[in-house]
Amino acid sequence: MGALFLASASPRRRELLAQIGVPFSLVSVSVDEAPSPTESPEAYVERVARDKALAGLVSLGDRDGCVLGADTSVVLDQHILGKPADRADGLAMLAALSGRTHRVMTAVALASRSACEVRVVISEVTFRTIDEAEAERYWDSGEPADKAGGYAIQGWGAVFVSQLHGSYSAVVGLPLCETAQLIDAFGLPRWTKGSS
């Protein structure tokens, strides 16, 4: 089956794969991540994860291996909240999420020369009420600037989360249960010492 390649620039996905002892190398890909107006959020994350995995496979050239791609979207009222464009956008996202439940959709795709399998994991995250001053302090920390939905559950943003139904690792960016199932199905190693 060859080696595993991760088609992601996300340090969080690298840390999560290492957490379950999966040896991998990085591969750089560029795919169209613009949502289509007719695409549901679930179809969107599935498409982007699949596109990343398949683009990574193409970039391997003659090398043998499998490529893992993933994509995460924060979804409120069927609307995808991407990375904040600026401070005003980030504060607006936090205000919209405050005191409400949103969904985090993460797709993971694993592609080989003969197959491409995708799993989509949907988690529900409930935020407590966030006052404006606290939202401003959080934005000023710098943490939310490059995060989908304008927060990081694995960082300081954890203080806003009053409930989580689903997969914590999927909210961070890679559903480890489903990822391990795909890795096993493709005959790749995990729980390998020294893989981090």
C-alpha positions as semicolon CSV with decimal commas, in nm:
position;residue;x (nm);y (nm);z (nm)
1;M;0,000;0,000;0,000
2;G;0,295;0,234;0,053
3;A;0,322;0,538;0,275
4;L;0,060;0,781;0,399
5;F;0,070;1,144;0,289
6;L;-0,128;1,422;0,453
7;A;-0,264;1,687;0,216
8;S;-0,305;1,961;0,475
9;A;-0,119;2,267;0,597
10;S;-0,299;2,245;0,933
11;P;-0,068;2,192;1,231
12;R;-0,372;2,067;1,424
13;R;-0,428;1,781;1,177
14;R;-0,059;1,686;1,197
15;E;-0,082;1,677;1,578
16;L;-0,399;1,466;1,571
17;L;-0,250;1,207;1,331
18;A;0,063;1,188;1,547
19;Q;-0,160;1,143;1,854
20;I;-0,279;0,804;1,721
21;G;0,069;0,700;1,608
22;V;0,021;0,733;1,233
23;P;0,344;0,782;1,035
24;F;0,297;1,026;0,748
25;S;0,465;1,276;0,519
26;L;0,322;1,608;0,406
27;V;0,214;1,687;0,052
28;S;0,116;2,033;-0,064
29;V;-0,206;2,074;-0,264
30;S;-0,415;2,354;-0,402
31;V;-0,787;2,300;-0,459
32;D;-1,091;2,522;-0,515
33;E;-1,235;2,581;-0,168
34;A;-1,509;2,822;-0,276
35;P;-1,853;2,683;-0,188
36;S;-2,099;2,656;-0,475
37;P;-2,429;2,841;-0,411
38;T;-2,620;2,516;-0,468
39;E;-2,394;2,301;-0,248
40;S;-2,507;2,201;0,102
41;P;-2,246;2,249;0,377
42;E;-2,217;1,870;0,413
43;A;-2,162;1,820;0,037
44;Y;-1,912;2,108;0,042
45;V;-1,682;1,962;0,311
46;E;-1,706;1,619;0,147
47;R;-1,605;1,761;-0,192
48;V;-1,314;1,965;-0,058
49;A;-1,173;1,674;0,147
50;R;-1,201;1,441;-0,156
51;D;-1,044;1,701;-0,387
52;K;-0,750;1,748;-0,147
53;A;-0,688;1,373;-0,125
54;L;-0,710;1,322;-0,503
55;A;-0,493;1,629;-0,577
56;G;-0,237;1,492;-0,333
57;L;-0,243;1,157;-0,512
58;V;-0,171;1,330;-0,844
59;S;0,118;1,523;-0,688
60;L;0,282;1,196;-0,578
61;G;0,357;1,117;-0,942
62;D;0,503;0,766;-0,962
63;R;0,542;0,728;-0,586
64;D;0,321;0,469;-0,421
65;G;0,105;0,577;-0,132
66;C;-0,226;0,693;0,005
67;V;-0,327;1,053;0,063
68;L;-0,543;1,183;0,346
69;G;-0,741;1,503;0,292
70;A;-0,976;1,676;0,535
71;D;-1,194;1,983;0,557
72;T;-1,384;2,142;0,845
73;S;-1,667;2,394;0,835
74;V;-1,852;2,573;1,112
75;V;-2,218;2,592;1,013
76;L;-2,482;2,819;1,166
77;D;-2,836;2,813;1,021
78;Q;-2,708;2,623;0,713
79;H;-2,457;2,904;0,651
80;I;-2,084;2,821;0,643
81;L;-1,874;3,048;0,864
82;G;-1,528;3,056;0,715
83;K;-1,219;3,225;0,853
84;P;-1,290;3,584;0,959
85;A;-1,199;3,845;0,697
86;D;-1,110;4,103;0,962
87;R;-1,181;4,211;1,321
88;A;-1,538;4,323;1,248
89;D;-1,615;3,991;1,076
90;G;-1,460;3,793;1,363
91;L;-1,658;3,982;1,625
92;A;-1,978;3,938;1,420
93;M;-1,917;3,561;1,408
94;L;-1,870;3,540;1,785
95;A;-2,187;3,747;1,836
96;A;-2,380;3,513;1,603
97;L;-2,252;3,200;1,782
98;S;-2,308;3,345;2,132
99;G;-2,571;3,157;2,331
100;R;-2,653;2,927;2,038
101;T;-2,582;2,580;1,905
102;H;-2,397;2,540;1,577
103;R;-2,274;2,241;1,382
104;V;-1,916;2,158;1,292
105;M;-1,886;1,939;0,983
106;T;-1,558;1,764;0,917
107;A;-1,496;1,539;0,620
108;V;-1,197;1,307;0,597
109;A;-1,101;1,140;0,268
110;L;-0,842;0,871;0,205
111;A;-0,736;0,804;-0,154
112;S;-0,521;0,536;-0,312
113;R;-0,469;0,451;-0,678
114;S;-0,770;0,220;-0,663
115;A;-1,016;0,384;-0,423
116;C;-1,123;0,701;-0,245
117;E;-1,334;0,678;0,069
118;V;-1,489;0,974;0,252
119;R;-1,651;1,005;0,593
120;V;-1,838;1,312;0,716
121;V;-1,871;1,370;1,090
122;I;-2,118;1,627;1,225
123;S;-2,084;1,755;1,581
124;E;-2,302;2,005;1,767
125;V;-2,135;2,275;1,973
126;T;-2,324;2,504;2,211
127;F;-2,174;2,835;2,318
128;R;-2,263;3,016;2,638
129;T;-2,342;3,385;2,605
130;I;-2,033;3,590;2,517
131;D;-2,036;3,958;2,605
132;E;-1,889;4,213;2,367
133;A;-1,588;4,302;2,584
134;E;-1,490;3,936;2,618
135;A;-1,529;3,881;2,242
136;E;-1,300;4,180;2,181
137;R;-1,037;4,047;2,424
138;Y;-1,052;3,707;2,253
139;W;-1,012;3,862;1,907
140;D;-0,717;4,068;2,033
141;S;-0,543;3,746;2,146
142;G;-0,490;3,666;1,777
143;E;-0,620;3,310;1,815
144;P;-0,945;3,337;1,615
145;A;-0,803;3,520;1,312
146;D;-0,725;3,210;1,103
147;K;-0,988;2,970;1,242
148;A;-1,310;2,860;1,074
149;G;-1,599;3,016;1,266
150;G;-1,358;3,252;1,439
151;Y;-1,268;3,029;1,736
152;A;-1,042;2,740;1,838
153;I;-1,198;2,475;2,063
154;Q;-0,850;2,340;2,139
155;G;-0,733;2,684;2,254
156;W;-0,866;2,979;2,449
157;G;-1,199;2,949;2,265
158;A;-1,275;2,640;2,477
159;V;-1,412;2,869;2,751
160;F;-1,716;2,949;2,533
161;V;-1,822;2,585;2,485
162;S;-2,093;2,482;2,729
163;Q;-2,187;2,159;2,546
164;L;-2,042;1,935;2,278
165;H;-2,231;1,648;2,118
166;G;-2,014;1,450;1,880
167;S;-1,643;1,423;1,815
168;Y;-1,405;1,666;1,986
169;S;-1,121;1,575;1,747
170;A;-1,351;1,640;1,449
171;V;-1,422;1,990;1,580
172;V;-1,045;2,046;1,608
173;G;-1,009;1,929;1,246
174;L;-0,979;1,550;1,212
175;P;-1,224;1,286;1,343
176;L;-0,983;1,030;1,487
177;C;-1,229;0,739;1,517
178;E;-1,331;0,760;1,151
179;T;-0,976;0,839;1,037
180;A;-0,845;0,526;1,212
181;Q;-1,121;0,319;1,049
182;L;-1,016;0,445;0,704
183;I;-0,647;0,386;0,780
184;D;-0,727;0,030;0,891
185;A;-0,943;-0,033;0,582
186;F;-0,655;0,077;0,356
187;G;-0,407;-0,144;0,545
188;L;-0,195;0,144;0,674
189;P;-0,015;0,142;1,010
190;R;-0,121;0,326;1,324
191;W;-0,020;0,308;1,690
192;T;0,338;0,320;1,562
193;K;0,604;0,439;1,807
194;G;0,815;0,729;1,693
195;S;0,563;0,852;1,437
196;S;0,520;1,194;1,595
